[in-house]
Amino acid sequence: MSEAIALDLESEIEALKKELNAVLLAHYYQESEIQDVADFVGDSLQLSQQAAKTDADVIVFAGVHFMAETAKILNPEKQVLLPDLAAGCSLADNCPADKFAEFIAQHPGHTVISYINCSAAVKAISDIICTSSNAVKIVQQLPPDEKIIFAPDQHLGRWVMKQTGRPLVLWPGSCIVHEVFSAKKITQLKARHPEAKVIAHPECEESVLALADFIGSTSALLKFTAQSEASEFIVATEPGIIHQMEKQHPEKTYIPAPPESGCACNQCPFMRLNTMEKLYLCMKNRQPEIKLPEDLRVRALKPIQRMLAMS
């Protein structure tokens, strides 16, 4: 790519959006410059809802593979582009559909609720999809005696169990980002910042959630920091969300929760595969494109529609 284009990627992307009649959706965990050029920034539920109602001809999804698949499931007639096909998800990758089907067979008579962080193939064998925003609400809407399998995030599942008092059969999956936060290091950080509120995503381990003043989805964490009278926050989720927090209230202080090691493991390596250069090229070349077999798409659509109806 020439230096001239590289220096003006934002305007190039804006021009391509108009040329393609494209909408650019970006997750909160994307790089800040991608968030700033997006038409809509949100969490999984917000992006699913936005994808369902867009009138654009092309959906460019700056997120990970399962999110772009969800957009295609909801918009079969539209072209869906993902800047980097390798932008996967540890939760989705560690819950293959064939193994999950065996797991379901071992627990007959259970309603299957799958967190949206899963493949289209796993969605297709689920009864209801949920997000961290609505998981508690969806479980609460089911009859008290209904037996439930919850996948693929065990930490989110345990948190839902605690919130609802409902027993869930949990698939043993977890997010590589949210598992790295150290309860010990957060405690040490809290000692240095005694007025700071600890906020955490429910994908974190129980020991981290026990330290939190507030637990919620990325959008709920953003709303909490905006409405709280506190001026300091220790943020136990992917630090990409801090960009939106700073945009809303730059006078407040946001401290990324440290991982167990000294690495940058609190950044999602999959989300960060997307770059402005890849975003520009995928729109210019109209690829990589997300395609799904129609029979799979139709089966995966039903549990997503049920989620949207229950949300």
N, C-alpha and C positions, 0 to 999 in steps of 0.2 A: 504494500500500500504506500502511495506517495506521501511525503511529509505534509504536503498541502492539504490532502484529504484528512490525514491523521489529525491535523491541527483543528479541523472544522467538522469533526464527526457529528456534533450535535445538529448543526444545520443540515448536513447530508441526511441524517436520520429523519429530521422533520420533513424534508422534501420528499423522501421516500414514503413516509406515512401518507402524505397527500396523494402522491402518484399511485399508490397501491390501494387507496382507501382502507388503510390499515389502522388497527387499534393496538397500542403497545401496552401490555400488562406487565407489571413488575412486582415481584415479591419483596417484602420488607428486608429480606436478607441479601438482596442484590447490592452491588457496589453503588455508592452514593450517586455517581454520575449517571448510572442507568436509571435509578429511581427518579432523578431530576428530569430526564427526557421522556419518561413514561406518561401515558395518558391517565393511567390509574395505578396506584400503588396500594397493596393490601395484603391480607393474610389469605390462607387457602379458601375459606368460605367466601370472603369478599370477592376474590378473583373468580371463583366458580360462578357466583351470581352475576358478576360483570360479564363473563364470557357467555352466559346464557342469554343475555339481553342485548348484546352488541349488534349493531346493524352494519358493521364493517365487512368488507369482502375478505380481508386477511387479518388473522389474529397473530400477533408476534408476542410470544410468551417468554419474557425474561424471568425464568424460574428454573424448575427442574422437570425432568421427563414426565413424571406422573401428573404434574399440573397441566402441561401441554396436552397430554392424553385426555385429561378431563375436559379441556376446552374443545377438543375434537369430538369427544363423545357427545357433548352438548350442541355442537355446531358441525354436523356432518357435511354440510354444503359449503363450508368456508375452508379456506386454506389456513392451516395452523403451522407456524414456523417456530423453531426453537434454536437459539444461537449455537448451542453445542449439544449434540446428541448424547455426549458422554456425561452430561449434567444429570446424574441419577440421584439416588437417595438410599442411605444405608438401611432405612426401614423397609422400603420397597424391595431392595435387592435381597434382603435376608428373609423375605417371605415369598418364596416362589409358589406359583399357583398350584403346582402338582403336590407339593408337600403340604400346603394349606388345605387342599381338598382331602388329603389323608387325615389331617388333624380334625377337620369337620366331621368326617366319617366316624372318628373315634368318639364323638360327642353328639350322638343323634338326638333330635328333638330340640336343638338349640337354635335360637335366632342369631344370625351372624352379623355383628356390627363391625365394620372395618373402617379404621381411620383413613382419611383421604390419602395419606402418604402410602399408597400401595399401587400396584400395577393395574392396568385395565383388566387383565385376566383375573386378578384377585377380586376386583370390584364385581366382575361378572358372576362370581360364585358367592357373593355376599347378599344379605337381605337389605341392609341399610348402610349407607356411608355416613361418617360423621367427621367433624373437625374438632380441634381443641376448643373452638368457640362454642360449639353446640353439643358436645358429647354428653354432658350431664343432662341437658334438657331432653335429648333424644332417649336416653336410658330411662329417665323419669316418666316418659310418655308410654312406655310399655307396661303391660299388666305386671303386678308385683310377683306373680308366680312364674313368669316367663323366664326360661333359662337362656342365658346369653353367652356367646363366644365373643371376645373382644380382641381385635388384632389391628396392626401388628406391634403396637407400642405398649409394653408391659407397664412402664412407669405411668403413662397417661391412664392406662386401665386401672391401676391401683388407686390413682387419685380419684378417678370416677367412682370406684367402689366406695372410697371414703366419703365422697360428697353425697352419694345416693343411698348408701347402706345396702346396696345390691351386690350379691356374689356374682363374679364374672369369671369365666374360664379364659385365661390369658395366653395368647401366643407369646413366646419368650423373645420378643424383639425389642430393640432399643435404638435410639438415635446416637450416632457417634459423637455428635457435637454436645448434646445435652447431658451425656454421661460423663463428660470430662470435668465438669465443674466440681471443685473441691470444697466440701463443707468446712474443712479446717481453714482453708485460705480465705473463705468468705467470712468466717468468724474473726480471723485476724484483721481483715479489711474493715469489718464492722467496728472493731476496737479502735481503729485509727479514724473512723468516720462514724462516731456514735449517733449522730443525728440522721444518718442516711437510712432510707427505707430499702429493704431487700425485696426485689421483685423477681419472680421466677416463672418460667414456662412449665406447665405440668408434665412435659417430657423429661424433666430433671429427675434425678434419683431422690428417694424419700428423705435422705439425710439433708439434702439441699432444700427441699420443699419445707422441711421442718423449721428452717431458719427464716423463711420468707414472711414478710409482712403482707404481701399480696401475691396471689398465684393466678395466672390467666394466660390466654392466647396472646399472640403478638399484638393484635389490635386492642385487646383488653389492657395489656401492659402500657401501650401508648396512651390510651384514654386515662389510665390511672395516673401516669406522670403529669398529664396535662391538668387534671382536676385536683391532685393532691396539693396540700399546703406545704409539703416538704420541699426542700430546695436541693437535696442530694439523693441519688438513687444508685444502688448497686444492682446491676442488670444481669440476671442469670438467664440469658438466652443468646442467640447468635447476635453479635454486636452490630449487624447491619441496621437493626431497628433504631439504634441510637441516632442515626442521621435524621429520622423523622422526629424523634423526641427533641433534638436540638433545633430543628426548624420551627417547631411549635413553641418551645420555651427555651431560647438560647441562654437565658439568665440562670437556668438551673444546671446542676452538675450531674453527669451520668458516668458511672464508673463500671466498665465491663467486669463481670465476675471472672476471676482468674481460674484457668484450668489447673489440674493437679501438677502438670509439668510446666516448664517454662515455654512451651511451644505456643503457636497460634491456633491450637486445636479448637478454640471456641469459635473459630470461623468455619463455616460449612465449606469444605473443599469442592463440593459439587456445585453449590450456588455460585461460587467464585470462579468457576470455569467460564461463565459468561462474561464477556468484556465488551466495551464499546465497539472495538474493531470487529469482533464476531457478530455483534448485533447489526452493525452496518452491512457486513458481507452477507448475512443471512437474508436481509431485506433486499439487497441489490441482486442477489442470485436466486432468491425465493427458495432457498434450501439451507439447512436440512428441514424437510417437511415431515410432520407427523401424520401417518396413515394408519388406519385400523380396519381389519376385516369387518364388514357390516354386521355379521351375526354376533361377533364379540362386542361391537359398539352398542348394539341394541340391548344385549344382556347386561352390560355395564351401566347403561343409562338408567335402568329401573331403580336400583338402590340409590343413585344420585338424586333422581327425581323425588324419591321418598324422603331423602334428607332435606331437600329444598322445601318440600311441603311441610315438613315437621319443624322447620327453622323459622 
